[in-house]
């Protein structure tokens, strides 16, 4: 082997050693998979939808007779359904949080809420908890439908994936002590409270 050829091989070996860093790569390549891209797309659209609704509900004017007039009323029935859903979610939030805190309502692995251990409640509170679960699940379904319709490249076949994204988001956002359903179907109390039994 000629000295120039040996020098080339040594330089190539040294460069290889420098790049790999003696056993580990110095350059880390992050690959954004399809699921992460879909999550970013859906959650970005959800945040934008919330901003639009907030702006829409805050823009008012006074008509010539002195009555409050809403400006920018949504044009489509789907948009109005989402507006109502977001407003009802805001209205019901405190009651839902109370029932979550006492362990009667949990975040399920399909992106919705589930009624748990209803026997802990007096009869009149059971009726309220059941109504809140139904309304919250209806509101979430209206939002998912709007997101799928509004996003290019998404269709009804993507609904299970969208629900999964919101299920993961709701598990992450759940407060300590709240019941959440894991992907495998098991119910757990958030943040591993010791000696907690399933509902």
N, C-alpha and C positions, 0 to 999 in steps of 0.2 A: 504494500500500500504506500502510495507516495505521501510525502509530508503535507502537501496541500489538501489531499483527500482526507488524511487523518485529522487535519485541522478542521475541515468541514464537519466531519462526524462528531468531533469533540464540541464544536460550537452548537451543533444540532442537539446533542445530548444535554449540554448546559442550558440551552433555551428550554428544552423539554422539562428539565428539572426545575427551572425558574417558574415556568407556567404552572406545573403541578404542585410546587411548594413542598417538596419532599414528602409526597404521599397524599396531599390534599390539594385540590385546585384553588388557585388564588382568585380566579375569576369565577363568580357564582352567576349562573344563568337561571333566571326565574322565568318559568313558562306559565303563562296564564291559560288555564284550561277552559273548555267550553262552559263548564258549570260556573266558574268565577265570572266569566264574561256575562253570562245570563243573569247572575245575581246582581252584578253592577248595573246592567241594563234595567232590570225590573225595579230594583230599589231606587235607582235614580229617577225613573219614571214615577214611582210612588211619591217620592219627595217633591217632585215637580207638581204632581196632581194636588198634593196637600197645599203647596204654595198658591196654586191657581185658585183653589177653593177659598183659601183664606182671603186672598185679594178680592175675589168675587163677592164674598159675604160682607166685606168691609166697605165696598164702594156703594154709597147711597147718595141720593140727591133729594131735594124738596121740589115737588111739583108746584104749579101755579096756585093750587088750592091749599098749599101748606102741608100736604101729606108726604110721608116718607116714601120715596120711590127707589126701588133697587135698579141699579144700572148693570148692564152686562149679563142679563139673565141667560143661563145656558140654553143653547139651541136644541140639543138632542135629548131624548128621553133617557139615554144611558148616562149622559153627563148629569142630568138632574137626579138620577138614582144614586150616583156616586156622591153628589152634594148632600143629599138626604142621609146617606149612609155615614159619611164623615161627621155630619152634625149630630146624628143620633149616637154615634160612638162617643163623641165628646160629652154628650148629655149623660150617657150611661156609665162613663168611666169610673166615677167615684163608687157607685154601687158594685160594679164588677170588681174593683180593687178590694172592697170590703169582703166580698165572697171569696176572692182569691186568698186573702189574708187568713180567713178562718178555715181554709182548706176545702171549700165546697165547690169551687170552680178551678179547673186546671187547663193549661195550654196543651192541646193534643198534638200528635205528630203529623196531622194533616193540615195544620195552619189555623185550625179553629179552636173553640173552647168546648170543654166537656163538663157536664155536671157530675160531681163526685160527692159521695157521702152526704147525700141530701137529707138523710135521717138525722143529721146533726141540727137541722133547722126546725123551728115551729112551722105548722102548716101554711100560714100566710106568707112566711118568708120563702118557703119552698116554691110557691107560685111565682113570686117575684124572681127568684133565681132561675127558674125554668124559662120565664119570659126573656130575661136578660141574655141567657145562653142562645135562645132562638134568634133574638134580634142581632146579637153580635155576629153570629155565624151568617146570617142573611147579609149584614153589612159588609163583612169581609168578602163574601162571594160576589157582591156587586162591585167591589173594588177590584178584585182579581179579574172579573170579566172585562171591566173597563181597561185595565192595564194590557190585557191580551189583545183587545180590539185596537188599542192605540199604538201598540208597538209593532213596527214592521218586522216581519219574519216570525211572529208568534201567532199561534192558532190554538184552537180548543185542545189539540193533542198535547200542548205544553202546560195545560192546567195542573197536572200532578206535580210537575217540576216547580211551577210558580208557588203552589201550596207548600211544597217542601222548603222553598226559600223562606217563606213567611213563618213556617213552623220553626226553623232554625233561628230566625230573627227573634221570634217571640220567646223561645227558650233562653236566648242570650239576654234579652231585656227583662226577663222575669226577675222579680225581687227575691231576696233571700227568704226562704220558707215557703215559697210558692210551689205548687205541684206542676211538674212538666212531664210530658210523655216523651221518652227517648225514641229513636228511630226503630229500635227493636220491639217497641210496644210497651216496655216497662215504664211504670210511673215512678218518678223520684222527686224528692223534695229538693229544691234548688239549693246549691252550695253545700251539699252533703251533710245536712244536719244529722247528728248521730242518733241512732236508735229510732229513726223514723220508719214507720211501717207504711206500706202502700195504702191508698184509699180503698 
